[in-house]
């Protein structure tokens, strides 16, 4: 009887998102910026394993935040810079979250950067081919200078 083996190829894909953010002070628990549409690529229908998140903060606020991932586009009841809120039905779309602590940032001359390699990789499965969604929740009180002061880069391991 012939034997068959499944060949799996792994590769990494980095996707950067620049949410539009408010330049007024945020409060702890606020909805931080616009929804992230994370396009991994058409044809991808499997699990994406989130292996790291990098946050570039051009305003040097180095503020803690939580990143909440969804398998489908959520309807968020709150607006940017208001207490983050969504219904229980929308919460059922949550597939994971990552926290960025203020101590994760490294201060550079013009900006700060936080990079968190995940101690436990998170496997995320989309309801839509090739797309995941995320939203930021402020866990501090930052005041950003420009509406594009944050860039979030998600690095995924993909198996086929």
TANOR-V372517 format. One record per residue. RES is the residue in one small letter. PSI is psi in whole degrees, 0 to 359 (999 if undefined). Layout:
BEGIN
res psi
RES PSI
RES PSI
END
This chain:
BEGIN
res psi
x 130
x 150
x 147
x 143
x 142
x 129
x 127
x 128
x 133
x 139
x 167
x 146
x 128
x 133
x 122
x 140
x 133
x 96
x 151
x 125
x 161
x 154
x 6
x 160
x 135
x 158
x 159
x 126
x 356
x 149
x 121
x 97
x 186
x 163
x 138
x 123
x 113
x 101
x 109
x 326
x 143
x 147
x 341
x 121
x 1
x 200
x 141
x 129
x 112
x 120
x 338
x 158
x 132
x 132
x 120
x 122
x 100
x 341
x 0
x 39
x 332
x 44
x 141
x 150
x 160
x 142
x 122
x 126
x 143
x 148
x 348
x 160
x 119
x 156
x 113
x 126
x 338
x 159
x 168
x 139
x 30
x 163
x 125
x 129
x 137
x 159
x 167
x 322
x 320
x 326
x 335
x 346
x 352
x 132
x 3
x 171
x 158
x 139
x 136
x 120
x 155
x 327
x 352
x 345
x 145
x 129
x 127
x 180
x 314
x 350
x 181
x 155
x 136
x 136
x 123
x 112
x 132
x 129
x 322
x 113
x 146
x 124
x 126
x 133
x 128
x 149
x 343
x 137
x 118
x 10
x 134
x 168
x 151
x 156
x 148
x 141
x 122
x 135
x 27
x 204
x 57
x 156
x 109
x 152
x 317
x 160
x 350
x 33
x 350
x 135
x 124
x 126
x 123
x 130
x 125
x 145
x 130
x 134
x 138
x 999
END
